[in-house]
Structure formats: structure tokens, C-alpha cells
Amino acid sequence: MASDKNFQAAFEVFSKAEGGKDGKISVDGLKKWFKQTGLINKDTGITDGEVEKAFAATAKDKEGMTFSEVKDCVGSITRVKKLDQKEVLSKLGEAGQMKSAGAGAEKK
């Protein structure tokens, strides 16, 4: 599934950009990722606090989440907010493409 690959690539981009260690992303990195995609807003009903709450409930290590934990976390948020999980994962995947394209442009 292409969106899964995009989502995983985006996870890797954001975890590295936010200084994540051992292939993990911090709660701040996760919130930035959601903000960049425009998912934290009144239309979705997702707030910083809800991302933090879902992170705390899902992460085994409070310092950071693995890829599979982030997927579970997104699933938790989409269930609570009654959002389409595939659509949210797709938006998160697209954000990684934008961020990596921007990072690539800076390196040239």
C-alpha cells in the first residue's frame, strides 16, 4: 500500500528532524507532524492535548514512539474523533514528502 510507505517514510523524516533516537519520535515531534498536516484544528477536533494524551496511552517509552506505536496512536485518535484513519495516515504521509522535498532543496 503506497500510503503506508509514504507514512513510514514521513515517520522517518520527522523522527530524524526532531532528533529522535533509535527510530522513535518524541511527543513534540508528533505534535509538529500533526500541525504541519493541518490535522490539529477545529474541523478535526484534534488538539495538542489529545495528541499528548494518545501518545502517553500508546508509547511504551515516554521518550519516544516507534513506527508501529505511532500507527496505533493515530488509530486511537481517529477512533475518538470519528475520523477516517486511512485519510489521516495519507495526510501524515504527504507531510513527510513535503518536508523531505524541502530538506532536499536546502542541501543543494
The first five atom37 places (N, CA, C, CB, O) and aatype in JSON, in Angstrom:
{
  "aatype": [12, 0, 15, 3, 11, 2, 13, 5, 0, 0, 13, 6, 19, 13, 15, 11, 0, 6, 7, 7, 11, 3, 7, 11, 9, 15, 19, 3, 7, 10, 11, 11, 17, 13, 11, 5, 16, 7, 10, 9, 2, 11, 3, 16, 7, 9, 16, 3, 7, 6, 19, 6, 11, 0, 13, 0, 0, 16, 0, 11, 3, 11, 6, 7, 12, 16, 13, 15, 6, 19, 11, 3, 4, 19, 7, 15, 9, 16, 1, 19, 11, 11, 10, 3, 5, 11, 6, 19, 10, 15, 11, 10, 7, 6, 0, 7, 5, 12, 11, 15, 0, 7, 0, 7, 0, 6, 11, 11],
  "atom_mask": [
    [1, 1, 1, 1, 1],
    [1, 1, 1, 1, 1],
    [1, 1, 1, 1, 1],
    [1, 1, 1, 1, 1],
    [1, 1, 1, 1, 1],
    [1, 1, 1, 1, 1],
    [1, 1, 1, 1, 1],
    [1, 1, 1, 1, 1],
    [1, 1, 1, 1, 1],
    [1, 1, 1, 1, 1],
    [1, 1, 1, 1, 1],
    [1, 1, 1, 1, 1],
    [1, 1, 1, 1, 1],
    [1, 1, 1, 1, 1],
    [1, 1, 1, 1, 1],
    [1, 1, 1, 1, 1],
    [1, 1, 1, 1, 1],
    [1, 1, 1, 1, 1],
    [1, 1, 1, 0, 1],
    [1, 1, 1, 0, 1],
    [1, 1, 1, 1, 1],
    [1, 1, 1, 1, 1],
    [1, 1, 1, 0, 1],
    [1, 1, 1, 1, 1],
    [1, 1, 1, 1, 1],
    [1, 1, 1, 1, 1],
    [1, 1, 1, 1, 1],
    [1, 1, 1, 1, 1],
    [1, 1, 1, 0, 1],
    [1, 1, 1, 1, 1],
    [1, 1, 1, 1, 1],
    [1, 1, 1, 1, 1],
    [1, 1, 1, 1, 1],
    [1, 1, 1, 1, 1],
    [1, 1, 1, 1, 1],
    [1, 1, 1, 1, 1],
    [1, 1, 1, 1, 1],
    [1, 1, 1, 0, 1],
    [1, 1, 1, 1, 1],
    [1, 1, 1, 1, 1],
    [1, 1, 1, 1, 1],
    [1, 1, 1, 1, 1],
    [1, 1, 1, 1, 1],
    [1, 1, 1, 1, 1],
    [1, 1, 1, 0, 1],
    [1, 1, 1, 1, 1],
    [1, 1, 1, 1, 1],
    [1, 1, 1, 1, 1],
    [1, 1, 1, 0, 1],
    [1, 1, 1, 1, 1],
    [1, 1, 1, 1, 1],
    [1, 1, 1, 1, 1],
    [1, 1, 1, 1, 1],
    [1, 1, 1, 1, 1],
    [1, 1, 1, 1, 1],
    [1, 1, 1, 1, 1],
    [1, 1, 1, 1, 1],
    [1, 1, 1, 1, 1],
    [1, 1, 1, 1, 1],
    [1, 1, 1, 1, 1],
    [1, 1, 1, 1, 1],
    [1, 1, 1, 1, 1],
    [1, 1, 1, 1, 1],
    [1, 1, 1, 0, 1],
    [1, 1, 1, 1, 1],
    [1, 1, 1, 1, 1],
    [1, 1, 1, 1, 1],
    [1, 1, 1, 1, 1],
    [1, 1, 1, 1, 1],
    [1, 1, 1, 1, 1],
    [1, 1, 1, 1, 1],
    [1, 1, 1, 1, 1],
    [1, 1, 1, 1, 1],
    [1, 1, 1, 1, 1],
    [1, 1, 1, 0, 1],
    [1, 1, 1, 1, 1],
    [1, 1, 1, 1, 1],
    [1, 1, 1, 1, 1],
    [1, 1, 1, 1, 1],
    [1, 1, 1, 1, 1],
    [1, 1, 1, 1, 1],
    [1, 1, 1, 1, 1],
    [1, 1, 1, 1, 1],
    [1, 1, 1, 1, 1],
    [1, 1, 1, 1, 1],
    [1, 1, 1, 1, 1],
    [1, 1, 1, 1, 1],
    [1, 1, 1, 1, 1],
    [1, 1, 1, 1, 1],
    [1, 1, 1, 1, 1],
    [1, 1, 1, 1, 1],
    [1, 1, 1, 1, 1],
    [1, 1, 1, 0, 1],
    [1, 1, 1, 1, 1],
    [1, 1, 1, 1, 1],
    [1, 1, 1, 0, 1],
    [1, 1, 1, 1, 1],
    [1, 1, 1, 1, 1],
    [1, 1, 1, 1, 1],
    [1, 1, 1, 1, 1],
    [1, 1, 1, 1, 1],
    [1, 1, 1, 0, 1],
    [1, 1, 1, 1, 1],
    [1, 1, 1, 0, 1],
    [1, 1, 1, 1, 1],
    [1, 1, 1, 1, 1],
    [1, 1, 1, 1, 1],
    [1, 1, 1, 1, 1]
  ],
  "atom_positions": [
    [[0.84, -1.18, 0.0], [0.0, 0.0, 0.0], [0.89, 1.25, 0.0], [-0.96, 0.0, 1.23], [1.72, 1.44, 0.89]],
    [[0.7, 2.1, -1.01], [1.56, 3.27, -1.18], [1.47, 4.23, 0.0], [1.19, 4.01, -2.47], [2.48, 4.78, 0.43]],
    [[0.26, 4.44, 0.52], [0.13, 5.39, 1.62], [0.87, 4.91, 2.87], [-1.35, 5.62, 1.95], [1.37, 5.72, 3.64]],
    [[0.93, 3.58, 3.07], [1.7, 3.04, 4.19], [3.18, 3.35, 4.02], [1.48, 1.52, 4.31], [3.87, 3.7, 4.99]],
    [[3.67, 3.22, 2.78], [5.08, 3.52, 2.52], [5.35, 5.01, 2.74], [5.47, 3.12, 1.08], [6.36, 5.38, 3.33]],
    [[4.43, 5.86, 2.26], [4.57, 7.3, 2.47], [4.56, 7.63, 3.95], [3.46, 8.07, 1.74], [5.33, 8.46, 4.43]],
    [[3.66, 6.97, 4.68], [3.54, 7.22, 6.11], [4.82, 6.81, 6.83], [2.33, 6.46, 6.69], [5.31, 7.53, 7.7]],
    [[5.36, 5.65, 6.47], [6.6, 5.2, 7.11], [7.76, 6.13, 6.75], [6.93, 3.76, 6.69], [8.58, 6.46, 7.61]],
    [[7.84, 6.56, 5.5], [8.9, 7.49, 5.08], [8.76, 8.81, 5.84], [8.85, 7.73, 3.55], [9.76, 9.39, 6.27]],
    [[7.53, 9.28, 5.99], [7.28, 10.52, 6.72], [7.68, 10.37, 8.19], [5.8, 10.94, 6.62], [8.27, 11.27, 8.77]],
    [[7.36, 9.22, 8.77], [7.76, 8.95, 10.16], [9.27, 9.08, 10.29], [7.29, 7.54, 10.61], [9.76, 9.72, 11.22]],
    [[9.99, 8.48, 9.37], [11.46, 8.53, 9.42], [11.98, 9.95, 9.29], [12.06, 7.64, 8.33], [12.9, 10.35, 9.99]],
    [[11.38, 10.72, 8.37], [11.79, 12.12, 8.17], [11.55, 12.93, 9.44], [11.02, 12.75, 6.98], [12.44, 13.65, 9.9]],
    [[10.35, 12.81, 10.01], [10.03, 13.6, 11.19], [10.81, 13.16, 12.42], [8.54, 13.52, 11.49], [11.24, 13.99, 13.22]],
    [[11.02, 11.86, 12.58], [11.76, 11.41, 13.76], [13.21, 11.89, 13.69], [11.73, 9.87, 13.88], [13.77, 12.29, 14.71]],
    [[13.82, 11.87, 12.51], [15.19, 12.37, 12.36], [15.25, 13.88, 12.54], [15.76, 11.98, 10.99], [16.14, 14.39, 13.21]],
    [[14.3, 14.59, 11.94], [14.28, 16.05, 12.02], [14.11, 16.53, 13.45], [13.16, 16.61, 11.15], [14.6, 17.6, 13.82]],
    [[13.4, 15.75, 14.25], [13.14, 16.14, 15.64], [14.15, 15.52, 16.6], [11.74, 15.73, 16.04], [13.96, 15.57, 17.82]],
    [[15.21, 14.96, 16.07], [16.26, 14.4, 16.93], [15.88, 13.09, 17.59], [0.0, 0.0, 0.0], [16.45, 12.73, 18.62]],
    [[14.92, 12.38, 16.99], [14.51, 11.1, 17.55], [15.65, 10.09, 17.56], [0.0, 0.0, 0.0], [16.48, 10.06, 16.65]],
    [[15.68, 9.29, 18.6], [16.73, 8.28, 18.74], [16.14, 6.89, 18.58], [17.45, 8.41, 20.11], [14.99, 6.64, 18.93]],
    [[16.96, 5.99, 18.04], [16.56, 4.59, 17.9], [15.28, 4.42, 17.08], [16.37, 3.96, 19.26], [14.47, 3.54, 17.38]],
    [[15.08, 5.26, 16.06], [13.9, 5.14, 15.22], [12.61, 5.49, 15.92], [0.0, 0.0, 0.0], [11.57, 4.9, 15.64]],
    [[12.67, 6.44, 16.85], [11.49, 6.85, 17.6], [11.24, 8.34, 17.4], [11.64, 6.53, 19.1], [12.15, 9.1, 17.05]],
    [[10.0, 8.75, 17.63], [9.62, 10.16, 17.54], [9.1, 10.61, 18.9], [8.56, 10.38, 16.42], [8.38, 9.88, 19.58]],
    [[9.48, 11.82, 19.28], [9.04, 12.37, 20.57], [7.62, 12.9, 20.46], [10.0, 13.5, 21.03], [7.07, 13.02, 19.37]],
    [[7.02, 13.2, 21.6], [5.68, 13.77, 21.61], [5.69, 15.12, 20.9], [5.15, 13.91, 23.06], [4.74, 15.45, 20.19]],
    [[6.74, 15.92, 21.09], [6.81, 17.21, 20.4], [6.92, 17.03, 18.89], [8.02, 18.02, 20.92], [6.3, 17.76, 18.12]],
    [[7.7, 16.03, 18.48], [7.82, 15.73, 17.06], [6.49, 15.3, 16.46], [0.0, 0.0, 0.0], [6.14, 15.69, 15.35]],
    [[5.75, 14.49, 17.21], [4.44, 14.03, 16.75], [3.47, 15.2, 16.62], [3.87, 12.97, 17.72], [2.72, 15.29, 15.65]],
    [[3.49, 16.1, 17.59], [2.61, 17.28, 17.52], [2.97, 18.15, 16.33], [2.69, 18.1, 18.83], [2.08, 18.65, 15.64]],
    [[4.26, 18.35, 16.07], [4.69, 19.16, 14.92], [4.23, 18.52, 13.62], [6.23, 19.34, 14.91], [3.8, 19.21, 12.7]],
    [[4.32, 17.21, 13.56], [3.89, 16.48, 12.37], [2.39, 16.69, 12.14], [4.2, 14.97, 12.52], [1.98, 16.98, 11.01]],
    [[1.59, 16.55, 13.18], [0.15, 16.77, 13.07], [-0.15, 18.22, 12.68], [-0.56, 16.43, 14.4], [-1.05, 18.47, 11.87]],
    [[0.6, 19.17, 13.25], [0.38, 20.58, 12.92], [0.72, 20.87, 11.46], [1.22, 21.48, 13.83], [-0.01, 21.58, 10.79]],
    [[1.83, 20.32, 10.98], [2.24, 20.58, 9.6], [1.2, 20.08, 8.61], [3.59, 19.92, 9.32], [1.03, 20.66, 7.54]],
    [[0.52, 19.01, 8.95], [-0.51, 18.46, 8.06], [-1.83, 19.2, 8.18], [-0.72, 16.98, 8.35], [-2.74, 18.99, 7.38]],
    [[-1.95, 20.06, 9.18], [-3.2, 20.76, 9.41], [-4.23, 19.92, 10.14], [0.0, 0.0, 0.0], [-5.41, 20.25, 10.14]],
    [[-3.79, 18.83, 10.76], [-4.73, 17.94, 11.46], [-5.12, 18.47, 12.84], [-4.13, 16.57, 11.6], [-6.15, 18.06, 13.38]],
    [[-4.32, 19.35, 13.41], [-4.69, 19.95, 14.69], [-5.46, 21.23, 14.36], [-3.42, 20.25, 15.61], [-4.87, 22.27, 14.07]],
    [[-6.79, 21.12, 14.41], [-7.65, 22.27, 14.1], [-9.08, 22.01, 14.58], [-7.64, 22.56, 12.58], [-9.4, 20.93, 15.08]],
    [[-9.91, 23.02, 14.41], [-11.3, 22.91, 14.88], [-12.11, 21.9, 14.06], [-11.98, 24.26, 14.81], [-13.0, 21.23, 14.6]],
    [[-11.79, 21.78, 12.76], [-12.56, 20.86, 11.91], [-12.39, 19.4, 12.34], [-12.13, 21.02, 10.46], [-13.36, 18.65, 12.39]],
    [[-11.15, 19.01, 12.65], [-10.91, 17.63, 13.07], [-11.23, 17.45, 14.55], [-9.46, 17.23, 12.8], [-11.56, 16.35, 14.99]],
    [[-11.13, 18.54, 15.3], [-11.32, 18.46, 16.75], [-10.08, 17.96, 17.48], [0.0, 0.0, 0.0], [-10.11, 17.79, 18.7]],
    [[-8.99, 17.73, 16.74], [-7.75, 17.25, 17.36], [-7.0, 18.44, 17.94], [-6.86, 16.48, 16.33], [-6.83, 19.46, 17.28]],
    [[-6.56, 18.29, 19.18], [-5.8, 19.34, 19.86], [-4.42, 18.79, 20.26], [-6.56, 19.86, 21.11], [-4.19, 17.58, 20.23]],
    [[-3.52, 19.71, 20.62], [-2.21, 19.29, 21.15], [-2.4, 18.33, 22.32], [-1.38, 20.52, 21.59], [-1.72, 17.31, 22.43]],
    [[-3.34, 18.68, 23.2], [-3.59, 17.88, 24.4], [-4.02, 16.46, 24.07], [0.0, 0.0, 0.0], [-3.63, 15.51, 24.75]],
    [[-4.82, 16.32, 23.02], [-5.27, 14.98, 22.65], [-4.15, 14.15, 22.04], [-6.44, 15.07, 21.66], [-4.09, 12.94, 22.23]],
    [[-3.26, 14.81, 21.3], [-2.09, 14.1, 20.77], [-1.22, 13.64, 21.93], [-1.28, 15.01, 19.78], [-0.73, 12.51, 21.95]],
    [[-1.03, 14.53, 22.91], [-0.22, 14.19, 24.1], [-0.84, 13.03, 24.87], [-0.07, 15.41, 25.02], [-0.14, 12.11, 25.3]],
    [[-2.16, 13.07, 25.03], [-2.87, 12.02, 25.77], [-2.76, 10.68, 25.05], [-4.36, 12.41, 25.95], [-2.5, 9.65, 25.68]],
    [[-2.95, 10.69, 23.73], [-2.84, 9.45, 22.95], [-1.41, 8.93, 22.97], [-3.31, 9.68, 21.49], [-1.19, 7.72, 23.04]],
    [[-0.43, 9.84, 22.92], [0.98, 9.45, 22.99], [1.24, 8.75, 24.32], [1.91, 10.7, 22.84], [1.84, 7.67, 24.35]],
    [[0.8, 9.36, 25.41], [1.03, 8.8, 26.75], [0.38, 7.42, 26.9], [0.49, 9.75, 27.82], [0.93, 6.53, 27.55]],
    [[-0.79, 7.25, 26.29], [-1.51, 5.98, 26.4], [-0.9, 4.89, 25.52], [-2.97, 6.18, 26.04], [-1.07, 3.7, 25.81]],
    [[-0.21, 5.27, 24.46], [0.28, 4.31, 23.48], [1.76, 3.98, 23.62], [0.02, 4.82, 22.1], [2.16, 2.83, 23.43]],
    [[2.57, 4.98, 23.94], [4.03, 4.8, 23.95], [4.48, 3.94, 25.12], [4.73, 6.16, 24.02], [4.11, 4.18, 26.27]],
    [[5.29, 2.94, 24.82], [5.88, 2.12, 25.89], [7.02, 2.88, 26.54], [6.38, 0.76, 25.33], [7.27, 2.76, 27.74]],
    [[7.73, 3.68, 25.72], [8.84, 4.51, 26.19], [8.39, 5.96, 26.07], [10.17, 4.24, 25.36], [8.14, 6.44, 24.97]],
    [[8.27, 6.65, 27.18], [7.74, 8.02, 27.17], [8.66, 9.01, 26.46], [7.51, 8.49, 28.59], [8.26, 10.14, 26.19]],
    [[9.9, 8.58, 26.15], [10.83, 9.44, 25.42], [10.54, 9.44, 23.92], [12.27, 8.98, 25.67], [10.9, 10.38, 23.22]],
    [[9.89, 8.39, 23.44], [9.62, 8.32, 22.01], [8.81, 7.11, 21.62], [0.0, 0.0, 0.0], [8.77, 6.1, 22.33]],
    [[8.17, 7.22, 20.45], [7.33, 6.15, 19.92], [7.97, 5.52, 18.69], [5.94, 6.68, 19.57], [8.6, 6.21, 17.89]],
    [[7.79, 4.22, 18.56], [8.21, 3.52, 17.35], [7.17, 3.75, 16.25], [8.41, 2.0, 17.63], [6.1, 4.29, 16.5]],
    [[7.51, 3.32, 15.04], [6.58, 3.45, 13.92], [5.25, 2.76, 14.21], [7.2, 2.87, 12.65], [4.19, 3.36, 14.0]],
    [[5.29, 1.53, 14.69], [4.04, 0.8, 14.95], [3.23, 1.46, 16.06], [4.33, -0.66, 15.32], [2.0, 1.46, 16.02]],
    [[3.91, 2.03, 17.06], [3.19, 2.73, 18.12], [2.51, 4.0, 17.59], [4.14, 3.09, 19.27], [1.41, 4.33, 18.01]],
    [[3.18, 4.69, 16.67], [2.57, 5.89, 16.08], [1.32, 5.5, 15.31], [3.58, 6.62, 15.15], [0.31, 6.2, 15.37]],
    [[1.4, 4.39, 14.58], [0.21, 3.92, 13.85], [-0.94, 3.63, 14.81], [0.55, 2.65, 13.03], [-2.09, 3.98, 14.54]],
    [[-0.63, 2.97, 15.94], [-1.65, 2.7, 16.96], [-2.19, 3.99, 17.55], [-1.07, 1.81, 18.08], [-3.39, 4.12, 17.79]],
    [[-1.3, 4.95, 17.77], [-1.68, 6.24, 18.33], [-2.64, 6.97, 17.38], [-0.43, 7.1, 18.6], [-3.66, 7.52, 17.81]],
    [[-2.3, 6.98, 16.1], [-3.17, 7.61, 15.09], [-4.52, 6.9, 15.07], [-2.51, 7.57, 13.68], [-5.56, 7.55, 14.98]],
    [[-4.5, 5.57, 15.16], [-5.75, 4.81, 15.2], [-6.6, 5.2, 16.4], [0.0, 0.0, 0.0], [-7.82, 5.32, 16.28]],
    [[-5.97, 5.38, 17.54], [-6.68, 5.79, 18.75], [-7.33, 7.16, 18.57], [-5.73, 5.8, 19.95], [-8.49, 7.36, 18.92]],
    [[-6.56, 8.1, 18.03], [-7.08, 9.46, 17.83], [-8.23, 9.45, 16.83], [-5.95, 10.4, 17.33], [-9.25, 10.1, 17.06]],
    [[-8.08, 8.71, 15.73], [-9.14, 8.7, 14.71], [-10.41, 8.03, 15.23], [-8.65, 7.99, 13.46], [-11.51, 8.43, 14.85]],
    [[-10.27, 7.03, 16.08], [-11.47, 6.39, 16.67], [-12.21, 7.37, 17.57], [-11.08, 5.11, 17.47], [-13.43, 7.5, 17.5]],
    [[-11.47, 8.06, 18.42], [-12.09, 9.01, 19.35], [-12.76, 10.15, 18.6], [-11.03, 9.57, 20.34], [-13.86, 10.58, 18.95]],
    [[-12.09, 10.64, 17.56], [-12.61, 11.79, 16.8], [-13.51, 11.39, 15.64], [-11.45, 12.61, 16.28], [-14.01, 12.25, 14.92]],
    [[-13.7, 10.08, 15.46], [-14.55, 9.56, 14.38], [-14.08, 10.07, 13.01], [-16.02, 9.95, 14.61], [-14.87, 10.55, 12.2]],
    [[-12.77, 9.96, 12.79], [-12.16, 10.36, 11.52], [-11.75, 9.11, 10.75], [-10.94, 11.29, 11.76], [-11.6, 8.04, 11.33]],
    [[-11.56, 9.26, 9.46], [-11.12, 8.16, 8.6], [-9.62, 7.95, 8.81], [-11.45, 8.44, 7.1], [-8.82, 8.82, 8.46]],
    [[-9.25, 6.81, 9.37], [-7.84, 6.55, 9.69], [-6.97, 6.56, 8.43], [-7.71, 5.2, 10.4], [-5.87, 7.1, 8.46]],
    [[-7.45, 5.98, 7.34], [-6.66, 5.95, 6.1], [-6.4, 7.36, 5.59], [-7.38, 5.12, 5.02], [-5.3, 7.66, 5.12]],
    [[-7.39, 8.22, 5.69], [-7.24, 9.61, 5.24], [-6.21, 10.35, 6.1], [-8.6, 10.34, 5.29], [-5.38, 11.09, 5.58]],
    [[-6.27, 10.14, 7.41], [-5.32, 10.79, 8.32], [-3.9, 10.28, 8.05], [-5.72, 10.54, 9.8], [-2.96, 11.07, 8.0]],
    [[-3.75, 8.97, 7.89], [-2.43, 8.4, 7.59], [-1.89, 8.94, 6.26], [-2.5, 6.86, 7.55], [-0.7, 9.2, 6.13]],
    [[-2.78, 9.1, 5.3], [-2.38, 9.62, 3.99], [-1.89, 11.07, 4.13], [-3.56, 9.55, 3.0], [-0.87, 11.43, 3.54]],
    [[-2.61, 11.88, 4.9], [-2.18, 13.27, 5.11], [-0.84, 13.33, 5.82], [-3.24, 14.04, 5.93], [0.02, 14.15, 5.48]],
    [[-0.65, 12.48, 6.8], [0.63, 12.44, 7.51], [1.75, 12.01, 6.56], [0.55, 11.48, 8.72], [2.86, 12.53, 6.65]],
    [[1.46, 11.08, 5.67], [2.45, 10.64, 4.68], [2.82, 11.74, 3.71], [0.0, 0.0, 0.0], [3.99, 11.89, 3.35]],
    [[1.82, 12.52, 3.29], [2.08, 13.63, 2.37], [2.95, 14.69, 3.03], [0.76, 14.26, 1.91], [3.79, 15.3, 2.36]],
    [[2.77, 14.92, 4.3], [3.57, 15.92, 5.02], [5.04, 15.54, 5.01], [3.08, 16.08, 6.46], [5.91, 16.4, 4.91]],
    [[5.32, 14.26, 5.1], [6.71, 13.8, 5.06], [7.34, 14.05, 3.72], [0.0, 0.0, 0.0], [8.53, 14.37, 3.63]],
    [[6.55, 13.91, 2.65], [7.06, 14.17, 1.32], [7.39, 15.66, 1.17], [6.05, 13.74, 0.24], [8.41, 16.01, 0.58]],
    [[6.53, 16.52, 1.7], [6.79, 17.96, 1.63], [8.04, 18.32, 2.43], [5.58, 18.76, 2.16], [8.87, 19.1, 1.97]],
    [[8.15, 17.74, 3.62], [9.29, 18.06, 4.48], [10.59, 17.55, 3.86], [9.09, 17.45, 5.88], [11.61, 18.25, 3.9]],
    [[10.58, 16.34, 3.29], [11.8, 15.81, 2.69], [12.16, 16.57, 1.41], [11.65, 14.31, 2.39], [13.34, 16.74, 1.12]],
    [[11.17, 17.02, 0.66], [11.45, 17.82, -0.54], [12.08, 19.14, -0.13], [10.15, 18.07, -1.35], [13.01, 19.62, -0.78]],
    [[11.58, 19.73, 0.95], [12.15, 20.98, 1.46], [13.56, 20.76, 1.96], [0.0, 0.0, 0.0], [14.42, 21.61, 1.74]],
    [[13.8, 19.66, 2.63], [15.14, 19.37, 3.15], [16.1, 19.12, 2.01], [15.1, 18.14, 4.09], [17.26, 19.53, 2.07]],
    [[15.62, 18.45, 0.96], [16.47, 18.19, -0.2], [16.84, 19.47, -0.92], [0.0, 0.0, 0.0], [17.96, 19.61, -1.42]],
    [[15.9, 20.41, -0.99], [16.16, 21.67, -1.66], [17.21, 22.48, -0.91], [14.86, 22.48, -1.8], [18.01, 23.19, -1.52]],
    [[17.2, 22.38, 0.42], [18.16, 23.13, 1.23], [19.57, 22.6, 1.05], [17.77, 23.07, 2.7], [20.53, 23.36, 1.16]],
    [[19.71, 21.31, 0.78], [21.04, 20.7, 0.68], [21.75, 21.04, -0.62], [20.92, 19.2, 0.81], [22.98, 20.99, -0.69]],
    [[21.0, 21.4, -1.65], [21.59, 21.67, -2.98], [22.45, 22.91, -2.98], [20.52, 21.8, -4.03], [23.01, 23.27, -4.01]]
  ]
}
